[in-house]
Amino acid sequence: GAGVSQSPSNKVTEKGKDVELRCDPISGHTALYWYRQRLGQGLEFLIYFQGNSAPDKSGLPSDRFSAERTGESVSTLTIQRTQQEDSAVYLCASSPYQNTQYFGPGTRLTVL
Amino acid sequence: AQSVTQPDIHITVSEGASLELRCNYSYGATPYLFWYVQSPGQGLQLLLKYFSGDTLVQGIKGFEAEFKRSQSSFNLRKPSVHWSDAAEYFCAVSKAAGNKLTFGGGTRVLVKP
């Protein structure tokens, strides 16, 4: 079946602009996660949605970062007033309730 | 707070040789442990996971890992490496199934012909 999809695959933007990254989870997966992978580093947790519960936003690095999810479908990660340190690969994952996370291919964000 | 350490940043191994990747975690209770592999330009693929039970876990692509509570380790092994195993490997821990993952820094594996 279809896996987790993310769009765009690559995004180049100028410092100070806003960007939106999209994640389409696997159908039926109740949980959705966003992670960030900076060059040469491991993955950092950003935010986690589980069904209709309040999201766990504990990993968001600043108030310029926000994310939304409608029900158990698509999620959008928004970064406002982008900075060069926001350059990274943003990975989305989804999982069935209390189960293994399956990752998408990521969006590579470059802030000039 | 939980943390994961992968002491080896790079490992070079000859094709056909055995491979062991180290992972140490810090967490107060019984952790949920994972190994993921990331091939160039690809997303992360789950190799194996440990939730409970038998401490020796078999995964895909001929990989296995052993949970050792006394050493706070979850090392990944493969008896005979193939060129296609060249990739970056990440160990991760969570405090419950479905909870957020904390990742180690990764180990990049190079395979020599």
Interface residues (C-beta under 8 A of the other chain):
Chain A: V4 A31 Y33 Y35 Q41 G42 L43 E44 F45 Y48 Q50 D56 G59 L91 A93 S95 P96 Y97 Q98 N99 T100 Q101 Y102 F103 G104 P105 G106
Chain B: V4 F34 Y36 Q42 G43 L44 Q45 L46 K49 F90 A92 A96 A97 G98 N99 K100 L101 T102 F103 G104 G105 G106
